[in-house]
Amino acid sequence: MQTYFLRKHDFEKSAAEFQHAADTSGLKKQYQANVARSLALAGKTIEPRRMVNRLHEEMDTGTWMPSVNLALAYFALGDKDEGFPLLRRALQEHSCTLLEINTEPMLLALRTDPRLVELRARFHLRDSLPSAPSGAAAADHTQAQVRP
């Protein structure tokens, strides 16, 4: 439900739902990063910045959380220089979430950033899919985006 509100751009509701998930699940750190992301997308800066900095410090001292979640929170704050190292870390973690790198709305604006281009190449993801493939190309584009 949290991502539903995120995709609908109801960022305040998304933040509240992610906070509820953080309070009631065993995935507190993961959901806290998503709370920060939602708050940043809602236009807030102070609280989400405090949250991501704290989470990043905890990660650096050994607390595990998905690097990609924290990266997306940094991107929502407009901090690409903090986000890209975390995406690289997610690649090292073999994060399955990186399979969504070509479709994650947060990353669409960064599509031509050389750092994202390099990450997609390292993860063997196609640059993009044509909008209306036809013929033999259509069959090729219906397969998964990850190359063997």
Chimera marker file (.cmm) of the C-alpha trace (Angstrom):
<marker_set name="trace">
<marker id="1" x="0.000" y="0.000" z="0.000" r="1" g="1" b="0" radius="0.5"/>
<marker id="2" x="2.916" y="2.327" z="0.728" r="1" g="1" b="0" radius="0.5"/>
<marker id="3" x="4.182" y="2.216" z="-2.839" r="1" g="1" b="0" radius="0.5"/>
<marker id="4" x="0.646" y="2.786" z="-4.121" r="1" g="1" b="0" radius="0.5"/>
<marker id="5" x="0.602" y="6.182" z="-2.410" r="1" g="1" b="0" radius="0.5"/>
<marker id="6" x="4.164" y="6.848" z="-3.551" r="1" g="1" b="0" radius="0.5"/>
<marker id="7" x="3.220" y="6.178" z="-7.187" r="1" g="1" b="0" radius="0.5"/>
<marker id="8" x="0.103" y="8.327" z="-6.780" r="1" g="1" b="0" radius="0.5"/>
<marker id="9" x="2.324" y="11.168" z="-5.536" r="1" g="1" b="0" radius="0.5"/>
<marker id="10" x="0.516" y="11.236" z="-2.199" r="1" g="1" b="0" radius="0.5"/>
<marker id="11" x="3.841" y="11.509" z="-0.404" r="1" g="1" b="0" radius="0.5"/>
<marker id="12" x="2.470" y="12.420" z="3.025" r="1" g="1" b="0" radius="0.5"/>
<marker id="13" x="0.244" y="9.326" z="3.048" r="1" g="1" b="0" radius="0.5"/>
<marker id="14" x="3.105" y="7.246" z="1.702" r="1" g="1" b="0" radius="0.5"/>
<marker id="15" x="5.380" y="8.456" z="4.522" r="1" g="1" b="0" radius="0.5"/>
<marker id="16" x="2.713" y="7.610" z="7.106" r="1" g="1" b="0" radius="0.5"/>
<marker id="17" x="2.220" y="4.117" z="5.657" r="1" g="1" b="0" radius="0.5"/>
<marker id="18" x="5.971" y="3.441" z="5.496" r="1" g="1" b="0" radius="0.5"/>
<marker id="19" x="6.301" y="4.656" z="9.099" r="1" g="1" b="0" radius="0.5"/>
<marker id="20" x="3.555" y="2.262" z="10.167" r="1" g="1" b="0" radius="0.5"/>
<marker id="21" x="5.403" y="-0.551" z="8.385" r="1" g="1" b="0" radius="0.5"/>
<marker id="22" x="8.655" y="0.468" z="10.119" r="1" g="1" b="0" radius="0.5"/>
<marker id="23" x="6.925" y="0.402" z="13.500" r="1" g="1" b="0" radius="0.5"/>
<marker id="24" x="5.254" y="-2.973" z="12.993" r="1" g="1" b="0" radius="0.5"/>
<marker id="25" x="7.707" y="-5.033" z="10.937" r="1" g="1" b="0" radius="0.5"/>
<marker id="26" x="11.170" y="-6.463" z="11.299" r="1" g="1" b="0" radius="0.5"/>
<marker id="27" x="12.351" y="-4.293" z="8.396" r="1" g="1" b="0" radius="0.5"/>
<marker id="28" x="12.573" y="-1.049" z="10.343" r="1" g="1" b="0" radius="0.5"/>
<marker id="29" x="15.692" y="0.368" z="8.618" r="1" g="1" b="0" radius="0.5"/>
<marker id="30" x="14.424" y="-0.412" z="5.133" r="1" g="1" b="0" radius="0.5"/>
<marker id="31" x="11.125" y="1.294" z="5.800" r="1" g="1" b="0" radius="0.5"/>
<marker id="32" x="12.739" y="4.274" z="7.536" r="1" g="1" b="0" radius="0.5"/>
<marker id="33" x="14.701" y="4.953" z="4.350" r="1" g="1" b="0" radius="0.5"/>
<marker id="34" x="11.391" y="4.900" z="2.470" r="1" g="1" b="0" radius="0.5"/>
<marker id="35" x="9.852" y="7.284" z="5.014" r="1" g="1" b="0" radius="0.5"/>
<marker id="36" x="12.736" y="9.683" z="4.381" r="1" g="1" b="0" radius="0.5"/>
<marker id="37" x="12.286" y="9.301" z="0.624" r="1" g="1" b="0" radius="0.5"/>
<marker id="38" x="8.553" y="10.036" z="0.831" r="1" g="1" b="0" radius="0.5"/>
<marker id="39" x="9.101" y="13.070" z="3.073" r="1" g="1" b="0" radius="0.5"/>
<marker id="40" x="11.753" y="14.419" z="0.695" r="1" g="1" b="0" radius="0.5"/>
<marker id="41" x="9.399" y="13.974" z="-2.246" r="1" g="1" b="0" radius="0.5"/>
<marker id="42" x="6.766" y="15.856" z="-0.237" r="1" g="1" b="0" radius="0.5"/>
<marker id="43" x="9.160" y="18.813" z="-0.208" r="1" g="1" b="0" radius="0.5"/>
<marker id="44" x="10.544" y="18.416" z="3.281" r="1" g="1" b="0" radius="0.5"/>
<marker id="45" x="14.305" y="18.527" z="3.729" r="1" g="1" b="0" radius="0.5"/>
<marker id="46" x="15.382" y="18.787" z="7.367" r="1" g="1" b="0" radius="0.5"/>
<marker id="47" x="13.753" y="15.641" z="8.778" r="1" g="1" b="0" radius="0.5"/>
<marker id="48" x="14.527" y="13.349" z="5.829" r="1" g="1" b="0" radius="0.5"/>
<marker id="49" x="18.140" y="14.615" z="5.721" r="1" g="1" b="0" radius="0.5"/>
<marker id="50" x="18.509" y="13.819" z="9.431" r="1" g="1" b="0" radius="0.5"/>
<marker id="51" x="17.001" y="10.379" z="8.871" r="1" g="1" b="0" radius="0.5"/>
<marker id="52" x="19.214" y="9.406" z="5.922" r="1" g="1" b="0" radius="0.5"/>
<marker id="53" x="22.358" y="10.682" z="7.610" r="1" g="1" b="0" radius="0.5"/>
<marker id="54" x="21.564" y="8.628" z="10.712" r="1" g="1" b="0" radius="0.5"/>
<marker id="55" x="20.763" y="5.525" z="8.648" r="1" g="1" b="0" radius="0.5"/>
<marker id="56" x="23.964" y="5.957" z="6.641" r="1" g="1" b="0" radius="0.5"/>
<marker id="57" x="26.009" y="6.221" z="9.843" r="1" g="1" b="0" radius="0.5"/>
<marker id="58" x="24.365" y="3.053" z="11.153" r="1" g="1" b="0" radius="0.5"/>
<marker id="59" x="25.083" y="1.288" z="7.866" r="1" g="1" b="0" radius="0.5"/>
<marker id="60" x="28.723" y="2.360" z="8.032" r="1" g="1" b="0" radius="0.5"/>
<marker id="61" x="29.034" y="0.866" z="11.521" r="1" g="1" b="0" radius="0.5"/>
<marker id="62" x="27.680" y="-2.524" z="10.439" r="1" g="1" b="0" radius="0.5"/>
<marker id="63" x="23.888" y="-2.298" z="10.584" r="1" g="1" b="0" radius="0.5"/>
<marker id="64" x="22.530" y="-3.941" z="7.461" r="1" g="1" b="0" radius="0.5"/>
<marker id="65" x="19.864" y="-2.387" z="5.313" r="1" g="1" b="0" radius="0.5"/>
<marker id="66" x="19.306" y="-2.412" z="1.559" r="1" g="1" b="0" radius="0.5"/>
<marker id="67" x="21.679" y="0.139" z="0.067" r="1" g="1" b="0" radius="0.5"/>
<marker id="68" x="19.293" y="0.861" z="-2.788" r="1" g="1" b="0" radius="0.5"/>
<marker id="69" x="16.586" y="2.112" z="-0.386" r="1" g="1" b="0" radius="0.5"/>
<marker id="70" x="18.977" y="4.605" z="1.154" r="1" g="1" b="0" radius="0.5"/>
<marker id="71" x="20.255" y="5.603" z="-2.298" r="1" g="1" b="0" radius="0.5"/>
<marker id="72" x="16.714" y="6.419" z="-3.451" r="1" g="1" b="0" radius="0.5"/>
<marker id="73" x="16.186" y="8.541" z="-0.337" r="1" g="1" b="0" radius="0.5"/>
<marker id="74" x="19.339" y="10.518" z="-1.141" r="1" g="1" b="0" radius="0.5"/>
<marker id="75" x="18.198" y="10.952" z="-4.741" r="1" g="1" b="0" radius="0.5"/>
<marker id="76" x="14.841" y="12.256" z="-3.486" r="1" g="1" b="0" radius="0.5"/>
<marker id="77" x="16.802" y="14.855" z="-1.512" r="1" g="1" b="0" radius="0.5"/>
<marker id="78" x="18.687" y="15.775" z="-4.685" r="1" g="1" b="0" radius="0.5"/>
<marker id="79" x="21.965" y="14.365" z="-3.362" r="1" g="1" b="0" radius="0.5"/>
<marker id="80" x="23.288" y="12.320" z="-6.273" r="1" g="1" b="0" radius="0.5"/>
<marker id="81" x="26.832" y="12.232" z="-4.896" r="1" g="1" b="0" radius="0.5"/>
<marker id="82" x="25.621" y="10.250" z="-1.866" r="1" g="1" b="0" radius="0.5"/>
<marker id="83" x="23.163" y="8.135" z="-3.849" r="1" g="1" b="0" radius="0.5"/>
<marker id="84" x="25.455" y="6.711" z="-6.521" r="1" g="1" b="0" radius="0.5"/>
<marker id="85" x="27.995" y="5.087" z="-4.158" r="1" g="1" b="0" radius="0.5"/>
<marker id="86" x="25.059" y="3.366" z="-2.466" r="1" g="1" b="0" radius="0.5"/>
<marker id="87" x="23.802" y="2.064" z="-5.819" r="1" g="1" b="0" radius="0.5"/>
<marker id="88" x="27.311" y="0.697" z="-6.455" r="1" g="1" b="0" radius="0.5"/>
<marker id="89" x="27.176" y="-0.934" z="-3.040" r="1" g="1" b="0" radius="0.5"/>
<marker id="90" x="23.794" y="-2.463" z="-3.939" r="1" g="1" b="0" radius="0.5"/>
<marker id="91" x="25.450" y="-3.968" z="-7.010" r="1" g="1" b="0" radius="0.5"/>
<marker id="92" x="28.103" y="-5.546" z="-4.772" r="1" g="1" b="0" radius="0.5"/>
<marker id="93" x="25.305" y="-6.860" z="-2.529" r="1" g="1" b="0" radius="0.5"/>
<marker id="94" x="23.710" y="-8.460" z="-5.604" r="1" g="1" b="0" radius="0.5"/>
<marker id="95" x="20.502" y="-6.590" z="-4.798" r="1" g="1" b="0" radius="0.5"/>
<marker id="96" x="17.588" y="-7.872" z="-6.846" r="1" g="1" b="0" radius="0.5"/>
<marker id="97" x="16.066" y="-4.400" z="-6.571" r="1" g="1" b="0" radius="0.5"/>
<marker id="98" x="18.618" y="-3.190" z="-9.111" r="1" g="1" b="0" radius="0.5"/>
<marker id="99" x="16.688" y="-5.145" z="-11.728" r="1" g="1" b="0" radius="0.5"/>
<marker id="100" x="14.245" y="-2.222" z="-11.577" r="1" g="1" b="0" radius="0.5"/>
<marker id="101" x="16.940" y="0.352" z="-12.326" r="1" g="1" b="0" radius="0.5"/>
<marker id="102" x="15.500" y="1.069" z="-15.791" r="1" g="1" b="0" radius="0.5"/>
<marker id="103" x="11.945" y="1.511" z="-14.522" r="1" g="1" b="0" radius="0.5"/>
<marker id="104" x="12.390" y="3.127" z="-11.092" r="1" g="1" b="0" radius="0.5"/>
<marker id="105" x="10.734" y="6.561" z="-11.419" r="1" g="1" b="0" radius="0.5"/>
<marker id="106" x="13.311" y="8.131" z="-9.105" r="1" g="1" b="0" radius="0.5"/>
<marker id="107" x="16.066" y="7.209" z="-11.549" r="1" g="1" b="0" radius="0.5"/>
<marker id="108" x="14.382" y="8.216" z="-14.808" r="1" g="1" b="0" radius="0.5"/>
<marker id="109" x="15.664" y="11.787" z="-14.531" r="1" g="1" b="0" radius="0.5"/>
<marker id="110" x="19.175" y="10.415" z="-14.022" r="1" g="1" b="0" radius="0.5"/>
<marker id="111" x="19.027" y="8.086" z="-17.025" r="1" g="1" b="0" radius="0.5"/>
<marker id="112" x="21.821" y="9.873" z="-18.910" r="1" g="1" b="0" radius="0.5"/>
<marker id="113" x="24.043" y="10.446" z="-15.889" r="1" g="1" b="0" radius="0.5"/>
<marker id="114" x="27.323" y="8.633" z="-16.702" r="1" g="1" b="0" radius="0.5"/>
<marker id="115" x="27.303" y="6.992" z="-13.266" r="1" g="1" b="0" radius="0.5"/>
<marker id="116" x="23.917" y="5.377" z="-13.928" r="1" g="1" b="0" radius="0.5"/>
<marker id="117" x="24.932" y="4.406" z="-17.457" r="1" g="1" b="0" radius="0.5"/>
<marker id="118" x="28.013" y="2.694" z="-15.993" r="1" g="1" b="0" radius="0.5"/>
<marker id="119" x="25.945" y="0.873" z="-13.354" r="1" g="1" b="0" radius="0.5"/>
<marker id="120" x="23.467" y="-0.382" z="-15.935" r="1" g="1" b="0" radius="0.5"/>
<marker id="121" x="26.351" y="-1.681" z="-18.043" r="1" g="1" b="0" radius="0.5"/>
<marker id="122" x="27.949" y="-3.431" z="-15.048" r="1" g="1" b="0" radius="0.5"/>
<marker id="123" x="24.617" y="-5.046" z="-14.214" r="1" g="1" b="0" radius="0.5"/>
<marker id="124" x="24.120" y="-5.974" z="-17.880" r="1" g="1" b="0" radius="0.5"/>
<marker id="125" x="20.909" y="-3.967" z="-18.252" r="1" g="1" b="0" radius="0.5"/>
<marker id="126" x="19.867" y="-2.600" z="-21.592" r="1" g="1" b="0" radius="0.5"/>
<marker id="127" x="19.973" y="1.140" z="-21.934" r="1" g="1" b="0" radius="0.5"/>
<marker id="128" x="16.270" y="1.398" z="-22.723" r="1" g="1" b="0" radius="0.5"/>
<marker id="129" x="13.493" y="-0.365" z="-24.546" r="1" g="1" b="0" radius="0.5"/>
<marker id="130" x="11.889" y="1.040" z="-27.691" r="1" g="1" b="0" radius="0.5"/>
<marker id="131" x="8.357" y="2.286" z="-27.174" r="1" g="1" b="0" radius="0.5"/>
<marker id="132" x="6.779" y="0.241" z="-29.977" r="1" g="1" b="0" radius="0.5"/>
<marker id="133" x="8.901" y="-2.714" z="-31.114" r="1" g="1" b="0" radius="0.5"/>
<marker id="134" x="7.696" y="-4.698" z="-34.095" r="1" g="1" b="0" radius="0.5"/>
<marker id="135" x="8.532" y="-7.969" z="-35.836" r="1" g="1" b="0" radius="0.5"/>
<marker id="136" x="11.558" y="-9.909" z="-34.591" r="1" g="1" b="0" radius="0.5"/>
<marker id="137" x="12.536" y="-7.009" z="-32.353" r="1" g="1" b="0" radius="0.5"/>
<marker id="138" x="9.204" y="-7.329" z="-30.536" r="1" g="1" b="0" radius="0.5"/>
<marker id="139" x="9.956" y="-10.915" z="-29.557" r="1" g="1" b="0" radius="0.5"/>
<marker id="140" x="13.400" y="-9.894" z="-28.302" r="1" g="1" b="0" radius="0.5"/>
<marker id="141" x="11.980" y="-7.082" z="-26.134" r="1" g="1" b="0" radius="0.5"/>
<marker id="142" x="9.375" y="-9.260" z="-24.468" r="1" g="1" b="0" radius="0.5"/>
<marker id="143" x="12.138" y="-11.196" z="-22.738" r="1" g="1" b="0" radius="0.5"/>
<marker id="144" x="13.625" y="-10.108" z="-19.429" r="1" g="1" b="0" radius="0.5"/>
<marker id="145" x="15.820" y="-7.029" z="-19.518" r="1" g="1" b="0" radius="0.5"/>
<marker id="146" x="18.735" y="-8.803" z="-17.867" r="1" g="1" b="0" radius="0.5"/>
<marker id="147" x="21.156" y="-10.495" z="-20.238" r="1" g="1" b="0" radius="0.5"/>
<marker id="148" x="22.702" y="-13.848" z="-19.316" r="1" g="1" b="0" radius="0.5"/>
<link id1="1" id2="2" r="1" g="1" b="0" radius="0.2"/>
<link id1="2" id2="3" r="1" g="1" b="0" radius="0.2"/>
<link id1="3" id2="4" r="1" g="1" b="0" radius="0.2"/>
<link id1="4" id2="5" r="1" g="1" b="0" radius="0.2"/>
<link id1="5" id2="6" r="1" g="1" b="0" radius="0.2"/>
<link id1="6" id2="7" r="1" g="1" b="0" radius="0.2"/>
<link id1="7" id2="8" r="1" g="1" b="0" radius="0.2"/>
<link id1="8" id2="9" r="1" g="1" b="0" radius="0.2"/>
<link id1="9" id2="10" r="1" g="1" b="0" radius="0.2"/>
<link id1="10" id2="11" r="1" g="1" b="0" radius="0.2"/>
<link id1="11" id2="12" r="1" g="1" b="0" radius="0.2"/>
<link id1="12" id2="13" r="1" g="1" b="0" radius="0.2"/>
<link id1="13" id2="14" r="1" g="1" b="0" radius="0.2"/>
<link id1="14" id2="15" r="1" g="1" b="0" radius="0.2"/>
<link id1="15" id2="16" r="1" g="1" b="0" radius="0.2"/>
<link id1="16" id2="17" r="1" g="1" b="0" radius="0.2"/>
<link id1="17" id2="18" r="1" g="1" b="0" radius="0.2"/>
<link id1="18" id2="19" r="1" g="1" b="0" radius="0.2"/>
<link id1="19" id2="20" r="1" g="1" b="0" radius="0.2"/>
<link id1="20" id2="21" r="1" g="1" b="0" radius="0.2"/>
<link id1="21" id2="22" r="1" g="1" b="0" radius="0.2"/>
<link id1="22" id2="23" r="1" g="1" b="0" radius="0.2"/>
<link id1="23" id2="24" r="1" g="1" b="0" radius="0.2"/>
<link id1="24" id2="25" r="1" g="1" b="0" radius="0.2"/>
<link id1="25" id2="26" r="1" g="1" b="0" radius="0.2"/>
<link id1="26" id2="27" r="1" g="1" b="0" radius="0.2"/>
<link id1="27" id2="28" r="1" g="1" b="0" radius="0.2"/>
<link id1="28" id2="29" r="1" g="1" b="0" radius="0.2"/>
<link id1="29" id2="30" r="1" g="1" b="0" radius="0.2"/>
<link id1="30" id2="31" r="1" g="1" b="0" radius="0.2"/>
<link id1="31" id2="32" r="1" g="1" b="0" radius="0.2"/>
<link id1="32" id2="33" r="1" g="1" b="0" radius="0.2"/>
<link id1="33" id2="34" r="1" g="1" b="0" radius="0.2"/>
<link id1="34" id2="35" r="1" g="1" b="0" radius="0.2"/>
<link id1="35" id2="36" r="1" g="1" b="0" radius="0.2"/>
<link id1="36" id2="37" r="1" g="1" b="0" radius="0.2"/>
<link id1="37" id2="38" r="1" g="1" b="0" radius="0.2"/>
<link id1="38" id2="39" r="1" g="1" b="0" radius="0.2"/>
<link id1="39" id2="40" r="1" g="1" b="0" radius="0.2"/>
<link id1="40" id2="41" r="1" g="1" b="0" radius="0.2"/>
<link id1="41" id2="42" r="1" g="1" b="0" radius="0.2"/>
<link id1="42" id2="43" r="1" g="1" b="0" radius="0.2"/>
<link id1="43" id2="44" r="1" g="1" b="0" radius="0.2"/>
<link id1="44" id2="45" r="1" g="1" b="0" radius="0.2"/>
<link id1="45" id2="46" r="1" g="1" b="0" radius="0.2"/>
<link id1="46" id2="47" r="1" g="1" b="0" radius="0.2"/>
<link id1="47" id2="48" r="1" g="1" b="0" radius="0.2"/>
<link id1="48" id2="49" r="1" g="1" b="0" radius="0.2"/>
<link id1="49" id2="50" r="1" g="1" b="0" radius="0.2"/>
<link id1="50" id2="51" r="1" g="1" b="0" radius="0.2"/>
<link id1="51" id2="52" r="1" g="1" b="0" radius="0.2"/>
<link id1="52" id2="53" r="1" g="1" b="0" radius="0.2"/>
<link id1="53" id2="54" r="1" g="1" b="0" radius="0.2"/>
<link id1="54" id2="55" r="1" g="1" b="0" radius="0.2"/>
<link id1="55" id2="56" r="1" g="1" b="0" radius="0.2"/>
<link id1="56" id2="57" r="1" g="1" b="0" radius="0.2"/>
<link id1="57" id2="58" r="1" g="1" b="0" radius="0.2"/>
<link id1="58" id2="59" r="1" g="1" b="0" radius="0.2"/>
<link id1="59" id2="60" r="1" g="1" b="0" radius="0.2"/>
<link id1="60" id2="61" r="1" g="1" b="0" radius="0.2"/>
<link id1="61" id2="62" r="1" g="1" b="0" radius="0.2"/>
<link id1="62" id2="63" r="1" g="1" b="0" radius="0.2"/>
<link id1="63" id2="64" r="1" g="1" b="0" radius="0.2"/>
<link id1="64" id2="65" r="1" g="1" b="0" radius="0.2"/>
<link id1="65" id2="66" r="1" g="1" b="0" radius="0.2"/>
<link id1="66" id2="67" r="1" g="1" b="0" radius="0.2"/>
<link id1="67" id2="68" r="1" g="1" b="0" radius="0.2"/>
<link id1="68" id2="69" r="1" g="1" b="0" radius="0.2"/>
<link id1="69" id2="70" r="1" g="1" b="0" radius="0.2"/>
<link id1="70" id2="71" r="1" g="1" b="0" radius="0.2"/>
<link id1="71" id2="72" r="1" g="1" b="0" radius="0.2"/>
<link id1="72" id2="73" r="1" g="1" b="0" radius="0.2"/>
<link id1="73" id2="74" r="1" g="1" b="0" radius="0.2"/>
<link id1="74" id2="75" r="1" g="1" b="0" radius="0.2"/>
<link id1="75" id2="76" r="1" g="1" b="0" radius="0.2"/>
<link id1="76" id2="77" r="1" g="1" b="0" radius="0.2"/>
<link id1="77" id2="78" r="1" g="1" b="0" radius="0.2"/>
<link id1="78" id2="79" r="1" g="1" b="0" radius="0.2"/>
<link id1="79" id2="80" r="1" g="1" b="0" radius="0.2"/>
<link id1="80" id2="81" r="1" g="1" b="0" radius="0.2"/>
<link id1="81" id2="82" r="1" g="1" b="0" radius="0.2"/>
<link id1="82" id2="83" r="1" g="1" b="0" radius="0.2"/>
<link id1="83" id2="84" r="1" g="1" b="0" radius="0.2"/>
<link id1="84" id2="85" r="1" g="1" b="0" radius="0.2"/>
<link id1="85" id2="86" r="1" g="1" b="0" radius="0.2"/>
<link id1="86" id2="87" r="1" g="1" b="0" radius="0.2"/>
<link id1="87" id2="88" r="1" g="1" b="0" radius="0.2"/>
<link id1="88" id2="89" r="1" g="1" b="0" radius="0.2"/>
<link id1="89" id2="90" r="1" g="1" b="0" radius="0.2"/>
<link id1="90" id2="91" r="1" g="1" b="0" radius="0.2"/>
<link id1="91" id2="92" r="1" g="1" b="0" radius="0.2"/>
<link id1="92" id2="93" r="1" g="1" b="0" radius="0.2"/>
<link id1="93" id2="94" r="1" g="1" b="0" radius="0.2"/>
<link id1="94" id2="95" r="1" g="1" b="0" radius="0.2"/>
<link id1="95" id2="96" r="1" g="1" b="0" radius="0.2"/>
<link id1="96" id2="97" r="1" g="1" b="0" radius="0.2"/>
<link id1="97" id2="98" r="1" g="1" b="0" radius="0.2"/>
<link id1="98" id2="99" r="1" g="1" b="0" radius="0.2"/>
<link id1="99" id2="100" r="1" g="1" b="0" radius="0.2"/>
<link id1="100" id2="101" r="1" g="1" b="0" radius="0.2"/>
<link id1="101" id2="102" r="1" g="1" b="0" radius="0.2"/>
<link id1="102" id2="103" r="1" g="1" b="0" radius="0.2"/>
<link id1="103" id2="104" r="1" g="1" b="0" radius="0.2"/>
<link id1="104" id2="105" r="1" g="1" b="0" radius="0.2"/>
<link id1="105" id2="106" r="1" g="1" b="0" radius="0.2"/>
<link id1="106" id2="107" r="1" g="1" b="0" radius="0.2"/>
<link id1="107" id2="108" r="1" g="1" b="0" radius="0.2"/>
<link id1="108" id2="109" r="1" g="1" b="0" radius="0.2"/>
<link id1="109" id2="110" r="1" g="1" b="0" radius="0.2"/>
<link id1="110" id2="111" r="1" g="1" b="0" radius="0.2"/>
<link id1="111" id2="112" r="1" g="1" b="0" radius="0.2"/>
<link id1="112" id2="113" r="1" g="1" b="0" radius="0.2"/>
<link id1="113" id2="114" r="1" g="1" b="0" radius="0.2"/>
<link id1="114" id2="115" r="1" g="1" b="0" radius="0.2"/>
<link id1="115" id2="116" r="1" g="1" b="0" radius="0.2"/>
<link id1="116" id2="117" r="1" g="1" b="0" radius="0.2"/>
<link id1="117" id2="118" r="1" g="1" b="0" radius="0.2"/>
<link id1="118" id2="119" r="1" g="1" b="0" radius="0.2"/>
<link id1="119" id2="120" r="1" g="1" b="0" radius="0.2"/>
<link id1="120" id2="121" r="1" g="1" b="0" radius="0.2"/>
<link id1="121" id2="122" r="1" g="1" b="0" radius="0.2"/>
<link id1="122" id2="123" r="1" g="1" b="0" radius="0.2"/>
<link id1="123" id2="124" r="1" g="1" b="0" radius="0.2"/>
<link id1="124" id2="125" r="1" g="1" b="0" radius="0.2"/>
<link id1="125" id2="126" r="1" g="1" b="0" radius="0.2"/>
<link id1="126" id2="127" r="1" g="1" b="0" radius="0.2"/>
<link id1="127" id2="128" r="1" g="1" b="0" radius="0.2"/>
<link id1="128" id2="129" r="1" g="1" b="0" radius="0.2"/>
<link id1="129" id2="130" r="1" g="1" b="0" radius="0.2"/>
<link id1="130" id2="131" r="1" g="1" b="0" radius="0.2"/>
<link id1="131" id2="132" r="1" g="1" b="0" radius="0.2"/>
<link id1="132" id2="133" r="1" g="1" b="0" radius="0.2"/>
<link id1="133" id2="134" r="1" g="1" b="0" radius="0.2"/>
<link id1="134" id2="135" r="1" g="1" b="0" radius="0.2"/>
<link id1="135" id2="136" r="1" g="1" b="0" radius="0.2"/>
<link id1="136" id2="137" r="1" g="1" b="0" radius="0.2"/>
<link id1="137" id2="138" r="1" g="1" b="0" radius="0.2"/>
<link id1="138" id2="139" r="1" g="1" b="0" radius="0.2"/>
<link id1="139" id2="140" r="1" g="1" b="0" radius="0.2"/>
<link id1="140" id2="141" r="1" g="1" b="0" radius="0.2"/>
<link id1="141" id2="142" r="1" g="1" b="0" radius="0.2"/>
<link id1="142" id2="143" r="1" g="1" b="0" radius="0.2"/>
<link id1="143" id2="144" r="1" g="1" b="0" radius="0.2"/>
<link id1="144" id2="145" r="1" g="1" b="0" radius="0.2"/>
<link id1="145" id2="146" r="1" g="1" b="0" radius="0.2"/>
<link id1="146" id2="147" r="1" g="1" b="0" radius="0.2"/>
<link id1="147" id2="148" r="1" g="1" b="0" radius="0.2"/>
</marker_set>
